[in-house]
Structure formats: structure tokens, C-alpha cells
Amino acid sequence: MTGVSPSLLFRRLRPGLLAAAVLSTAVLGTALSAAPAADAAAPAAYPGVIPAPRAAAVSVAEPTGTAPPTPPSTPSTSPVPPGAPTNLTASEVRSASVTLTWTAATPGCCAIAGYDITYYQEFGDIVFSASVGAVTSTTITSHLGSGQQYTFRLIARDSLGQRSNWSNALTVVTPVTDTGPDTTPPTAPQNLTVGEVTASTGTLSWSPSTDNVGVLGYNVYRFDGWFTSQLVATVPGTTYTTDLPASTSLRNQYYVRARDTVGNVSIASNTVTLPTTPPPPATCRVTYRNQSEWQGGFVATATVHNAGAAPMDGWAVTFSFPGDQQVTSAWNATIGQTGTTVTARNVDWNRVLAPDGSATFGVQGRWSASDAPPTAFSLNGATCTVG
């Protein structure tokens, strides 16, 4: 370690905003008022800066009828804050320590006096801080634990107490062991999304992670958006179906971490939110059938059913072909197609759909690569059940 001052801890401003003025004891007295915003201009002048002397006056005989010479200009004495440190990286990550390195900040008017570091554990609300001198590497050991995710960044300060903009943010995850046989965590799961949501459940899915030895499974967490993460499941695959959470004033965010055979966990995936109330029941149902198919062509019918309690005066069914089908003709509906999206509108004689009533229309078309049937439909903008 290179002269790291004792860390302090503070509650974070929530939700999701790192308190930019959480600094160490050595700088707390002025940090909140002195730290410049990312787009703030440098102050015009600071006390304690001695103006540069003017050039000594020189007596020059001026020719008659000529303009006097322009007096020498005075150099600017406005102090310039330092540039931001860059290229923040972790040269070593262990179960209870992280060694940070960075490219030194460029001095403004004055020498760089040191750096203030802030860091926090993801999905918590406490920010830690430490201060170092004019160095470009240090090892953080306070408030770190194994198998946890942390985000670091730092700011430079000069001998006048001026501060730079923030460095880039660096996110790491600590291993569960430093002695092997495996100290490398898996890669983070990608593209966490919410799939089917029923009246009582929601399904999460994500892209698989990789590992130097092998991914054993995935941990699924629920985060309230403020203070607490809870492990809700450990699954071997890349999907998980969970009960919809109870209504709460907090948020219902979910994220996923991959884990390997020794228990190392990855950096977390993105977060998604599940609804706390079920979606309204569908008021329509659409049944699509391929009546005949041959190489390059097809004939299909679709039946739209009004499952609501009120009659429907005018209807439009929208769906997308998964393949490269192009509709060439239709009956019992007016058809429009843009790309893979098709809209079928009523004609005069089937304009009104009574409660529990239905109408059937047909299409003929061509295809080249695929004639896969559509799997999702909407009626007048409302999602329909299929089948």
C-alpha cells in the first residue's frame, strides 16, 4: 500500500447516484463546495496567488507623429484545476484487496497534491473513501470481502485544493480464494430480459456466461433498489420463473451472477423489473393455421375472437411473420404489409364482433427461406392469446 489514509463510510444518495463529494477526512472540510462539476468552468481567481510582475518600464524616444507602442500584456493569473486522472484499472484483484493503477492527472496551475478514491459495493448504499498522495498506484484493503462486486473511481486535487473531474469508473469482482485451484470468476451474464408474465409468475432469461474451468450455474437475486439484495434462486440453466413480487413502495429489480465450481461469482448482469400486479386479462384470441404449403408458396387462415364483454365495432389484427413470407392476396380482410409486419382490417360484412363472436380471414403468399407461422398477435393494439 502507498500511504492510503483510513477509509470512511457514508450513506449513498439514492437511487443509483454516487455522491460525488464523499471524500476522506483530509478533504472533507472543503470537498462539498470545492469539487467542480463535470462541466463547470474554472473560477476566475483564487486568493493567495501572487500576480506575475509587469515588465519594467523602458524609456523610448518616439518619432514625431507615430502612435505610441502597445504596452506589454500581463499573463493570466487565474488558477486552472488539474485534468482528470485516466485509465483507471485493477492490476491485481484478490479476495480482500484490490490494487488500482491510473495515469496521473495533468496539473493545471499547480502541482498535483494527491488523489481521493471512492468505492462502494454494488447493490448496497454505503460509499467508502480513501486518500493517497501524488502516486499512480495504491492497494485498497479496507471494507473489501471475497466474492463481492465493487466500483471504484478517483479524483485529483492540487496544492490549492482544486479538484479535477472524475476518472472513469472501474468495476471488479473479488475471488472467493487466493490460493486456487481457480481464482478467475466467470464472465457476466448478458441480456437479462423479462419474458412471459402470467397472472402470478414472470420468467427471466439471459445469455450464458463462460469460465476458464466451467460455469456450474447462476445465482438469481432480487434487489429492492435501496439497501438489500436477496438470493432467491440458484439454477443450472439460463431461465428462471418466479412468483410476481408483492406490491411495495420499493423497487423489484432482479439481476443474475454466474458461478463456477469453486464458488467464484461473476460481475452482475443488467437489472430488470418484474411487475407487482398481473397484466389485465386478454380480451381477444387469435388462431392461425397453415392450410396448405408448397415450395415457395402458402395459404393460411386466421380467426379472431372477441373475448371481451362488449361488442367491437371495427377491428385490426397485427402480427409479424418469423420468416420471409410476403402476402400476395387475401379474403375477408384488407391486408397491408410492411417488412415482416402484417395488419389485417375488417371488411364491411364482418366489421362488428359481438361478445364471444369471431371472424375468419385468409391470406395467400410466397416465401423463400422460411414459412414459420407467427406466434404473437394484437387486436386493436391489445395483446391477444394464441390458439
C-alpha positions in Angstrom: 0.0 0.0 0.0 1.2 3.5 -0.8 0.1 5.8 2.0 -3.7 5.2 2.0 -5.4 7.2 4.7 -8.1 5.4 6.8 -11.3 4.9 4.9 -14.6 6.5 5.9 -18.1 5.2 5.1 -21.1 7.2 4.2 -24.7 6.5 3.1 -25.2 6.9 -0.7 -27.7 9.3 -2.2 -30.3 7.0 -3.8 -31.4 5.7 -6.2 -28.2 4.9 -8.2 -26.3 8.1 -7.8 -22.8 8.1 -6.4 -22.3 11.0 -4.0 -19.6 12.9 -5.8 -18.5 14.7 -2.6 -17.8 11.7 -0.4 -14.1 12.2 0.4 -11.6 11.3 3.1 -11.0 13.1 6.4 -8.2 15.1 4.9 -10.5 16.8 2.4 -14.0 16.8 4.0 -13.7 20.4 5.1 -13.8 21.7 1.6 -14.8 18.9 -0.7 -18.5 19.5 -0.9 -18.1 23.1 -2.0 -14.9 22.9 -4.0 -15.3 19.9 -6.2 -16.1 21.1 -9.7 -18.9 19.6 -11.7 -18.0 17.8 -14.9 -18.9 20.8 -17.0 -18.2 23.6 -14.5 -15.8 26.4 -15.6 -12.7 27.1 -13.6 -13.1 30.0 -11.1 -11.7 33.3 -12.3 -9.3 33.9 -9.4 -8.2 32.3 -6.1 -6.8 34.1 -3.0 -3.1 33.6 -2.3 -1.9 33.6 -5.9 0.7 36.4 -6.5 0.2 38.1 -9.8 3.2 38.0 -12.2 5.1 41.3 -12.3 4.7 43.6 -15.2 7.7 44.2 -17.4 9.9 47.0 -16.3 9.2 50.4 -18.0 11.7 51.4 -20.7 12.0 55.0 -21.9 11.9 55.0 -25.7 12.2 58.1 -27.9 9.1 58.1 -30.1 9.3 59.6 -33.6 7.0 62.6 -34.0 3.6 61.8 -35.5 3.7 58.0 -34.8 1.4 56.1 -32.4 2.8 55.0 -29.0 3.9 51.4 -28.7 1.4 48.9 -27.3 2.2 48.2 -23.7 3.2 44.6 -22.8 0.3 42.3 -21.8 0.0 40.8 -18.3 -0.1 37.0 -18.2 -3.3 35.4 -16.9 -3.1 34.7 -13.1 -6.4 32.6 -13.0 -5.6 29.2 -11.5 -6.5 26.2 -13.6 -7.7 23.0 -11.9 -6.0 19.7 -12.8 -7.1 17.4 -15.5 -8.9 14.2 -14.6 -6.9 11.1 -14.0 -7.4 8.5 -16.7 -7.0 4.8 -17.5 -8.1 3.6 -14.0 -7.5 -0.2 -14.0 -7.0 -3.0 -11.5 -3.6 -4.6 -11.7 -4.4 -7.2 -9.1 -7.7 -8.3 -7.6 -7.6 -10.6 -4.5 -10.2 -11.8 -2.1 -9.7 -8.9 0.3 -7.7 -6.3 -1.7 -7.7 -4.5 -5.0 -4.6 -2.8 -6.4 -5.5 0.2 -8.5 -3.3 1.9 -11.1 -4.0 5.0 -13.2 -2.5 7.6 -15.5 -1.6 10.7 -13.5 -3.7 13.8 -13.8 -2.3 16.7 -15.8 -1.5 19.7 -13.5 -3.3 22.9 -14.1 -1.8 25.9 -12.4 -0.3 23.9 -9.5 1.3 20.7 -8.6 -0.8 17.6 -8.0 -1.1 17.0 -4.2 -2.9 13.7 -4.3 -6.0 11.7 -5.1 -9.2 10.9 -3.4 -10.7 7.5 -4.1 -14.4 6.5 -3.6 -15.7 3.0 -3.9 -18.8 1.0 -3.0 -20.2 -2.5 -3.1 -22.8 -2.9 -5.8 -26.4 -3.2 -4.6 -25.7 -1.6 -1.3 -25.9 2.0 -0.2 -22.6 2.7 1.6 -19.7 4.6 -0.1 -16.2 4.2 1.3 -13.3 6.7 0.7 -9.6 6.8 0.9 -6.9 9.4 0.1 -3.4 9.0 -1.3 -0.5 11.3 -2.3 0.8 12.1 -5.7 1.1 8.5 -6.8 -0.3 6.4 -9.6 -0.9 3.1 -7.8 -2.3 2.0 -4.5 -3.8 -1.1 -2.8 -7.2 -0.8 -1.2 -7.8 -3.3 1.7 -10.5 -1.7 3.9 -14.1 -2.8 3.7 -13.5 -5.4 1.0 -14.7 -9.0 1.1 -14.4 -12.1 -1.0 -16.9 -12.9 -3.8 -18.2 -9.3 -4.0 -18.5 -6.6 -6.7 -17.1 -3.2 -6.2 -16.9 0.0 -8.3 -14.0 2.5 -7.9 -13.2 5.9 -9.2 -10.9 8.8 -8.2 -10.4 12.5 -8.4 -7.2 14.6 -8.4 -6.5 17.5 -6.1 -3.8 20.1 -6.4 -1.9 22.2 -3.8 -4.6 24.9 -3.8 -7.3 22.3 -3.1 -8.7 22.5 -6.5 -10.2 19.2 -7.8 -10.4 17.6 -11.2 -13.3 15.8 -12.9 -13.8 12.2 -12.0 -11.8 9.4 -13.6 -13.5 6.5 -15.4 -15.4 4.1 -13.2 -13.9 0.6 -12.7 -16.0 -2.4 -11.6 -14.3 -5.6 -10.3 -15.4 -8.8 -8.5 -13.2 -10.3 -5.9 -12.4 -14.1 -6.0 -13.5 -16.4 -3.2 -9.9 -17.7 -2.7 -6.4 -16.5 -3.5 -4.8 -20.0 -3.4 -6.5 -21.9 -6.2 -7.3 -24.1 -7.8 -9.4 -21.4 -9.5 -9.2 -17.7 -8.8 -10.8 -16.5 -12.1 -14.5 -15.6 -12.0 -16.9 -16.3 -14.9 -17.9 -13.6 -17.3 -21.0 -11.7 -16.6 -24.4 -13.0 -17.9 -25.7 -10.7 -20.7 -29.1 -9.6 -21.9 -31.2 -10.3 -18.9 -34.8 -9.9 -20.0 -38.3 -10.5 -18.8 -40.2 -13.0 -20.9 -43.7 -14.3 -20.3 -45.6 -12.7 -17.5 -48.8 -14.5 -16.3 -51.3 -13.6 -13.6 -48.9 -14.9 -10.9 -45.4 -15.5 -12.4 -42.7 -13.9 -14.5 -39.9 -15.6 -16.5 -36.4 -14.3 -16.6 -33.9 -15.3 -19.3 -30.3 -14.4 -20.1 -27.3 -15.3 -22.3 -24.9 -17.8 -20.9 -21.5 -16.9 -19.3 -18.1 -18.5 -19.9 -15.4 -19.6 -17.5 -11.8 -20.8 -17.7 -12.8 -24.0 -15.9 -16.6 -24.2 -16.3 -19.8 -22.5 -15.3 -21.7 -24.5 -12.7 -24.9 -22.4 -12.6 -26.4 -19.0 -11.9 -27.5 -17.1 -8.8 -30.7 -15.0 -9.2 -31.0 -12.0 -6.9 -33.8 -9.6 -6.0 -32.8 -6.0 -5.2 -35.1 -3.5 -3.5 -33.4 -0.6 -5.2 -32.1 0.9 -2.0 -30.5 -1.3 0.7 -30.9 -5.0 0.3 -30.1 -7.8 -2.2 -31.6 -11.3 -1.6 -30.5 -14.5 -3.3 -33.8 -16.0 -4.5 -32.7 -19.0 -6.5 -29.7 -21.0 -7.9 -30.4 -22.5 -11.2 -28.3 -24.6 -13.7 -29.7 -23.0 -16.9 -30.3 -19.6 -18.3 -34.0 -19.2 -17.4 -35.9 -18.8 -14.1 -39.6 -18.5 -13.5 -40.6 -16.7 -10.2 -43.7 -15.6 -8.5 -44.6 -12.0 -9.1 -43.4 -9.9 -6.1 -45.9 -8.4 -3.6 -46.7 -4.7 -4.1 -44.1 -2.5 -2.3 -43.0 1.1 -2.2 -39.5 -0.1 -3.1 -38.5 -1.4 -6.5 -38.4 -5.1 -7.6 -35.2 -5.4 -9.6 -33.6 -8.7 -10.5 -30.1 -9.5 -11.6 -28.1 -12.6 -12.2 -24.5 -13.8 -11.5 -22.8 -16.8 -12.9 -20.8 -19.1 -10.5 -18.1 -21.7 -11.1 -17.2 -24.9 -9.4 -15.3 -23.3 -6.5 -17.9 -20.6 -5.9 -16.4 -17.6 -7.7 -19.2 -15.4 -8.9 -19.2 -13.1 -11.9 -19.9 -9.4 -12.2 -23.7 -8.9 -12.2 -25.9 -8.8 -15.3 -28.0 -5.8 -16.1 -31.1 -5.4 -13.9 -34.8 -5.9 -14.9 -38.0 -5.2 -13.1 -41.0 -7.5 -12.7 -44.5 -6.1 -12.3 -46.2 -6.3 -8.9 -49.6 -6.7 -10.4 -50.7 -9.2 -13.1 -51.4 -7.9 -16.6 -55.1 -7.4 -17.5 -56.8 -10.5 -19.0 -56.6 -10.7 -22.7 -59.9 -9.6 -24.4 -59.1 -11.4 -27.7 -57.8 -14.7 -29.1 -56.3 -15.4 -32.5 -55.9 -18.8 -34.1 -53.6 -19.0 -37.1 -53.4 -22.1 -39.3 -51.4 -23.0 -42.5 -54.0 -24.6 -44.7 -51.5 -25.6 -47.4 -47.9 -25.1 -48.1 -45.6 -25.8 -51.1 -42.1 -24.8 -52.0 -42.3 -21.0 -52.4 -46.0 -20.6 -51.5 -48.6 -21.0 -48.8 -52.3 -20.5 -47.9 -53.2 -19.7 -44.3 -56.3 -18.6 -42.3 -56.6 -16.7 -39.1 -59.6 -16.5 -36.8 -60.0 -13.5 -34.4 -62.2 -14.0 -31.4 -63.7 -11.2 -29.2 -63.3 -12.4 -25.6 -64.5 -9.2 -24.1 -67.9 -8.3 -22.7 -68.6 -5.5 -25.2 -69.1 -5.6 -29.0 -66.2 -4.5 -31.1 -67.2 -2.1 -34.0 -64.2 -2.3 -36.3 -61.1 -4.4 -35.8 -57.5 -4.7 -36.9 -55.3 -7.7 -36.2 -51.5 -7.1 -36.3 -48.8 -9.8 -36.4 -45.2 -10.4 -37.7 -44.0 -13.3 -39.8 -40.9 -15.0 -38.3 -39.8 -16.0 -41.9 -39.6 -14.1 -45.2 -43.3 -14.5 -46.2 -44.9 -11.9 -48.4 -48.7 -11.8 -48.7 -49.9 -11.6 -52.3 -53.7 -11.8 -51.8 -56.3 -12.1 -49.1 -60.1 -12.5 -48.4 -62.5 -11.4 -45.7 -60.0 -8.7 -44.7 -58.0 -5.8 -46.1 -54.3 -6.7 -45.8 -51.3 -4.4 -45.5 -47.7 -5.5 -45.0 -44.5 -3.5 -44.1 -41.4 -5.7 -43.8 -42.5 -8.7 -41.8 -45.4 -6.9 -40.1 -48.9 -7.6 -41.4 -52.1 -5.7 -40.5 -55.5 -7.3 -41.4 -58.5 -5.0 -41.1 -62.2 -5.9 -41.3 -64.3 -5.5 -44.4 -67.9 -4.2 -44.3 -69.7 -7.5 -43.7 -67.5 -8.6 -40.6 -66.9 -5.2 -39.1 -68.7 -5.9 -35.8 -67.5 -8.6 -33.5 -70.1 -9.4 -30.8 -69.0 -10.6 -27.4 -67.8 -14.1 -27.9 -68.0 -13.6 -31.6 -65.3 -14.3 -34.2 -64.3 -13.6 -37.8 -62.0 -15.6 -40.1 -59.9 -14.2 -42.9 -57.4 -15.8 -45.2 -54.1 -15.0 -46.9 -52.1 -16.4 -49.8 -48.4 -15.6 -50.2 -44.9 -16.6 -51.2 -41.8 -17.5 -49.2 -38.2 -18.5 -49.8 -36.2 -19.3 -46.7 -39.0 -20.0 -44.1 -42.7 -20.3 -43.8 -42.8 -20.4 -39.9 -46.2 -19.2 -38.6 -46.5 -16.0 -36.5 -46.6 -16.5 -32.7 -47.9 -13.2 -31.3 -51.0 -11.2 -32.3 -52.7 -8.0 -31.2 -56.3 -6.8 -31.8 -56.8 -3.0 -31.9 -53.5 -2.7 -30.0 -54.3 -5.1 -27.3 -52.3 -8.3 -26.9 -54.2 -11.5 -27.7 -53.8 -15.0 -26.5 -52.9 -17.5 -29.2 -54.6 -20.7 -30.2 
